[in-house]
Amino acid sequence: MAAPKILVVDDQPINVQLLKRKLEREGLAVAAAYNGVEALAAVAKDKPDLILLDVMMPDMDGIEVCQRLQASEDTRSIPVIFITARTSKEGKLEGLGAGAVDYITKPIDLDETFARVQTQLRFVAINREMADLQRRLAEARRVATIGAVTQGIAHNLNNLLGIVIGYLDLVKAYYDKPEMVKKNVQHVDEAVQRIVSIIKQLSSLLVRARPPVIKMGLQRALELGVARYQNDYRISQPVAIENPFPEQNFETNVEVFEEVLSKVLMNAWESYDEKPAHLRPIVITAQLVDKPGDGKFVEIRVEDHGHGIDPEIKDHVFEPFISSKRTVGVGMGLTVARHALRNLGGEVTISDRPGGGAIAVLMHPVEKRPVKTDDD
């Protein structure tokens, strides 16, 4: 295992030599820099595990070096311990505010310095272990999702293929009765279309983790999503849109957003079971929401008056092929919708609607931001 790398930065060569000798004797790898510019160049060349940084240096002091390190995503996580002759509370607060994790005051006590370095290196090791654990958990979730999708696909496709074979046998048995042939061929076509739908939904799960985005009017995006829903599912019943912010723009991938809204609307439509179209009202409402630390979001609520969320699947509605419907070949719509919206930095949730039915809430950032994907 490679020794941790420490960068010592001080304009006094004697201080650098003392620290370098002590740390190397303790088994650490040490690099040296004698001013702020050299320090930044050394970090760019070979990123250290920790930096011991003198505050008072000519041209570029330690505060500015630390601020520049904090400004870069690549170097922000490197812990910096300031070395300073300043002992005032204000001086320490300034350094901590710039991003330092600890302070060592001059004259330098080498044993104390090594103890503080060891402490921070332990934190670095813990953070790396946590990052590795998160990566492993993400991989486990991904594998579990793939397993669930694969199992669901196999089950549904086997059922659908059984239906196709059964109706083809009936076609053969009643080949001399045109009406029966026509009826059975229609059933075969429906089953095949469901197979095609499963394949399309599976392809949607493979949408790029960072889809390209453009600035889009909220009202226009909602209208396009409704049109996609009506066209894909051949539904002519209008959807009410209540949007008090028709001029609001937000950054999105239009195709992905259309698909997300379309699938959520279809879920609302199917919650009415066998009711006629005019008795299946669906309402979309839009609001702007400020989330502290995350910025401004568009909140889109899709409300229906259907049968609500089945208690048996309430905690699993976003899992692949979880459905309260008895029809063969359904159950991936909400899985795809959540996956796709998370890739845009948003989220989809569903809850019971007071008075009956359900409310699906789509949270979409107004501006492009770092996202959490299902693979993160």
RADASUL-V843008 format. One record per residue. N is the residue number from 1. RES is the residue in one small letter. PHI is phi in whole degrees, 0 to 359 (NA if undefined). OMEGA is omega in whole degrees, 0 to 359 (NA if undefined). Layout:
n: [N	N]
res: [RES	RES]
phi: [PHI	PHI]
omega: [OMEGA	OMEGA]
This chain:
n: [1	2	3	4	5	6	7	8	9	10	11	12	13	14	15	16	17	18	19	20	21	22	23	24	25	26	27	28	29	30	31	32	33	34	35	36	37	38	39	40	41	42	43	44	45	46	47	48	49	50	51	52	53	54	55	56	57	58	59	60	61	62	63	64	65	66	67	68	69	70	71	72	73	74	75	76	77	78	79	80	81	82	83	84	85	86	87	88	89	90	91	92	93	94	95	96	97	98	99	100	101	102	103	104	105	106	107	108	109	110	111	112	113	114	115	116	117	118	119	120	121	122	123	124	125	126	127	128	129	130	131	132	133	134	135	136	137	138	139	140	141	142	143	144	145	146	147	148	149	150	151	152	153	154	155	156	157	158	159	160	161	162	163	164	165	166	167	168	169	170	171	172	173	174	175	176	177	178	179	180	181	182	183	184	185	186	187	188	189	190	191	192	193	194	195	196	197	198	199	200	201	202	203	204	205	206	207	208	209	210	211	212	213	214	215	216	217	218	219	220	221	222	223	224	225	226	227	228	229	230	231	232	233	234	235	236	237	238	239	240	241	242	243	244	245	246	247	248	249	250	251	252	253	254	255	256	257	258	259	260	261	262	263	264	265	266	267	268	269	270	271	272	273	274	275	276	277	278	279	280	281	282	283	284	285	286	287	288	289	290	291	292	293	294	295	296	297	298	299	300	301	302	303	304	305	306	307	308	309	310	311	312	313	314	315	316	317	318	319	320	321	322	323	324	325	326	327	328	329	330	331	332	333	334	335	336	337	338	339	340	341	342	343	344	345	346	347	348	349	350	351	352	353	354	355	356	357	358	359	360	361	362	363	364	365	366	367	368	369	370	371	372	373	374	375	376]
res: [m	a	a	p	k	i	l	v	v	d	d	q	p	i	n	v	q	l	l	k	r	k	l	e	r	e	g	l	a	v	a	a	a	y	n	g	v	e	a	l	a	a	v	a	k	d	k	p	d	l	i	l	l	d	v	m	m	p	d	m	d	g	i	e	v	c	q	r	l	q	a	s	e	d	t	r	s	i	p	v	i	f	i	t	a	r	t	s	k	e	g	k	l	e	g	l	g	a	g	a	v	d	y	i	t	k	p	i	d	l	d	e	t	f	a	r	v	q	t	q	l	r	f	v	a	i	n	r	e	m	a	d	l	q	r	r	l	a	e	a	r	r	v	a	t	i	g	a	v	t	q	g	i	a	h	n	l	n	n	l	l	g	i	v	i	g	y	l	d	l	v	k	a	y	y	d	k	p	e	m	v	k	k	n	v	q	h	v	d	e	a	v	q	r	i	v	s	i	i	k	q	l	s	s	l	l	v	r	a	r	p	p	v	i	k	m	g	l	q	r	a	l	e	l	g	v	a	r	y	q	n	d	y	r	i	s	q	p	v	a	i	e	n	p	f	p	e	q	n	f	e	t	n	v	e	v	f	e	e	v	l	s	k	v	l	m	n	a	w	e	s	y	d	e	k	p	a	h	l	r	p	i	v	i	t	a	q	l	v	d	k	p	g	d	g	k	f	v	e	i	r	v	e	d	h	g	h	g	i	d	p	e	i	k	d	h	v	f	e	p	f	i	s	s	k	r	t	v	g	v	g	m	g	l	t	v	a	r	h	a	l	r	n	l	g	g	e	v	t	i	s	d	r	p	g	g	g	a	i	a	v	l	m	h	p	v	e	k	r	p	v	k	t	d	d	d]
phi: [NA	292	290	302	259	245	255	257	236	200	280	258	305	296	295	299	295	299	293	299	296	297	291	294	296	271	89	260	270	234	244	234	217	245	198	296	297	298	298	295	295	295	294	296	284	210	297	278	277	201	236	263	234	290	282	270	223	290	68	234	279	296	299	294	301	297	297	292	296	292	284	255	299	288	244	299	275	286	291	240	254	281	248	209	269	280	246	289	299	297	297	293	298	298	294	295	294	282	121	291	259	197	231	234	262	276	291	287	264	296	293	296	300	297	297	291	297	302	300	292	294	296	299	299	296	296	298	293	295	296	297	295	296	298	297	294	294	298	296	297	297	297	296	297	296	300	298	295	296	299	296	295	298	301	297	292	294	298	297	294	296	298	296	302	297	299	288	294	298	292	300	295	291	246	300	266	239	307	295	293	299	299	296	289	296	298	295	298	298	297	295	296	296	292	298	299	296	298	296	296	294	297	298	295	293	266	303	303	296	234	295	295	238	225	280	223	289	300	299	296	297	296	296	294	296	295	298	298	299	294	286	295	253	55	243	263	299	291	245	285	241	247	232	283	235	297	267	292	255	210	263	207	268	301	297	295	298	303	295	300	297	301	289	292	296	295	297	295	300	287	291	272	57	259	294	296	303	288	254	237	292	227	236	253	238	236	218	254	230	264	253	307	87	244	98	268	234	269	255	245	251	249	249	228	244	281	279	77	268	300	306	291	241	305	272	227	296	263	279	300	63	267	206	271	276	268	294	284	93	234	119	248	302	289	301	295	299	295	302	294	289	297	291	260	89	248	203	235	228	225	218	292	265	304	92	116	93	219	234	260	247	255	255	232	298	290	240	302	212	302	246	252	261	290	261	275]
omega: [183	179	176	183	180	173	178	183	180	179	177	183	182	178	179	183	179	180	181	182	181	184	178	177	179	175	180	175	187	172	185	172	188	173	184	180	178	181	181	178	180	179	179	182	184	187	181	176	182	180	168	193	176	181	186	177	179	177	180	183	184	179	181	177	181	179	179	177	180	183	182	178	183	186	185	186	180	179	180	173	180	171	186	174	182	182	182	178	181	180	179	179	178	180	179	178	179	177	178	180	183	181	169	182	176	0	188	170	187	180	178	179	180	179	180	177	179	180	181	177	175	177	178	180	179	179	179	178	178	179	178	178	178	177	180	178	177	178	179	177	181	180	179	179	179	179	179	179	181	180	179	179	181	181	182	180	177	178	181	178	175	177	180	181	180	181	175	175	178	176	179	183	182	183	183	179	187	182	178	178	181	180	182	176	177	178	177	180	179	180	179	179	177	176	178	180	179	181	179	180	177	178	180	179	182	179	183	182	180	184	179	183	174	176	187	174	182	181	180	179	178	180	178	178	178	179	178	178	181	181	183	186	176	180	182	182	182	176	180	178	177	185	180	182	184	181	183	174	173	184	184	167	190	182	180	180	178	182	179	182	179	183	178	177	179	177	178	179	184	179	181	180	188	181	177	187	185	177	180	182	174	182	174	174	182	176	172	184	174	177	182	179	183	178	185	180	167	177	181	182	177	185	174	179	184	186	179	183	177	181	182	182	187	182	186	188	181	177	182	174	170	184	175	180	183	182	178	171	177	172	179	185	181	175	180	182	181	180	183	182	175	178	175	179	183	183	175	174	179	178	177	178	176	182	178	181	183	176	173	181	177	176	183	180	178	179	180	182	176	186	172	181	179	180	181	NA]
